[in-house]
Amino acid sequence: MSTCRWCGRAFTPRINGGKPQYFCRAACRRALDAAGRRWIAAALADGSLTIDALRTSIPETRALPIDAKAGPSASDAADTLLDLFIALPEPILFALPDELFERIAVCLEMEAACRP
């Protein structure tokens, strides 16, 4: 059993594959998306967030690279893309070409092969 990240209800995640399931139903996933959009709109309106900061900031959930001059690795970029894709509504996510996900997997594999 898992717990819905939005409403807190217990649910049994699907077992037929796909991305990990964090919400008990689509309505909870949409409610989180809507709340996030409202939160950003309010932060922009009260001046605690700017469009420029939103556009250029490094996500706080990501660790900074050890060598800041080196910049993010290919796997960091691939992980960020995957995080963005997971946030997409399912109809859009399923409409993306498989080749896109295959290229991300190649980037992750190449990065792993280069580690000492």
C-alpha positions in Angstrom: 0.0 0.0 0.0 1.1 3.6 -0.7 -0.2 6.9 0.6 -1.5 9.6 -1.8 0.7 12.6 -1.7 -2.2 15.0 -2.0 -5.1 13.6 0.1 -3.2 11.1 2.3 -5.5 8.1 1.4 -4.0 4.7 1.2 -4.1 3.1 -2.2 -2.6 0.1 -4.1 -0.4 1.3 -6.9 -1.0 -0.1 -10.3 1.1 -3.1 -11.3 0.9 -2.8 -15.1 4.1 -0.7 -15.5 4.5 2.9 -16.3 6.0 5.6 -14.0 5.7 5.3 -10.2 2.2 6.2 -8.9 2.2 8.9 -6.2 -1.5 9.8 -6.2 -4.6 7.7 -5.6 -6.4 9.1 -8.6 -6.0 11.6 -11.4 -8.1 14.2 -9.5 -5.5 14.3 -6.8 -2.6 14.7 -9.3 -4.5 17.6 -11.0 -5.3 19.2 -7.6 -1.5 19.3 -6.8 -0.8 20.8 -10.3 -3.4 23.4 -9.8 -2.2 24.3 -6.3 1.3 24.7 -7.6 0.2 27.0 -10.3 -1.8 29.1 -7.8 1.2 29.2 -5.4 3.5 30.4 -8.2 0.9 33.0 -9.3 0.5 34.3 -5.8 4.3 34.5 -5.3 4.7 36.4 -8.5 1.9 38.8 -7.5 3.3 39.6 -4.1 6.8 40.0 -5.5 8.5 37.2 -3.5 9.2 35.5 -6.9 10.2 37.0 -10.2 9.8 35.6 -13.7 13.6 36.0 -14.1 14.3 34.0 -10.9 11.8 31.4 -12.0 13.4 31.1 -15.4 17.1 31.1 -14.3 17.2 29.6 -10.9 18.7 26.2 -10.1 16.0 23.9 -8.6 16.6 23.7 -4.8 15.9 20.0 -4.9 19.1 19.4 -6.9 22.5 19.3 -5.3 25.0 21.7 -6.8 27.9 20.1 -8.7 31.0 19.5 -6.7 33.0 21.5 -9.2 30.8 24.5 -10.0 33.0 25.2 -13.1 32.2 21.8 -14.6 28.4 22.5 -14.5 25.8 19.8 -14.4 26.6 16.4 -15.7 24.7 14.6 -18.5 22.9 12.5 -15.9 21.8 15.6 -14.0 20.3 17.0 -17.2 18.6 13.7 -18.0 17.3 13.4 -14.4 15.9 17.0 -14.7 14.2 16.1 -18.0 12.7 13.0 -16.5 11.4 15.0 -13.5 9.8 17.5 -15.9 8.2 14.7 -17.9 6.8 13.1 -14.8 5.0 16.4 -14.0 3.3 16.4 -17.4 -0.4 15.3 -17.7 -0.5 11.7 -18.9 -2.1 12.5 -22.3 0.9 14.7 -23.1 3.4 12.4 -21.6 2.1 9.4 -23.6 2.2 11.5 -26.8 5.9 12.1 -26.5 8.0 10.0 -28.9 9.7 6.9 -27.4 13.0 8.1 -29.0 13.1 11.0 -26.5 13.1 8.6 -23.6 15.6 6.3 -25.3 18.0 9.2 -25.8 17.7 10.1 -22.1 18.5 6.5 -21.2 21.6 6.6 -23.4 22.8 9.7 -21.6 22.4 8.0 -18.2 24.2 4.9 -19.4 27.1 6.9 -20.8 27.4 8.9 -17.6 27.4 5.7 -15.5 30.1 4.1 -17.8 32.4 7.1 -17.3 32.3 7.0 -13.5 35.5 5.6 -11.8 
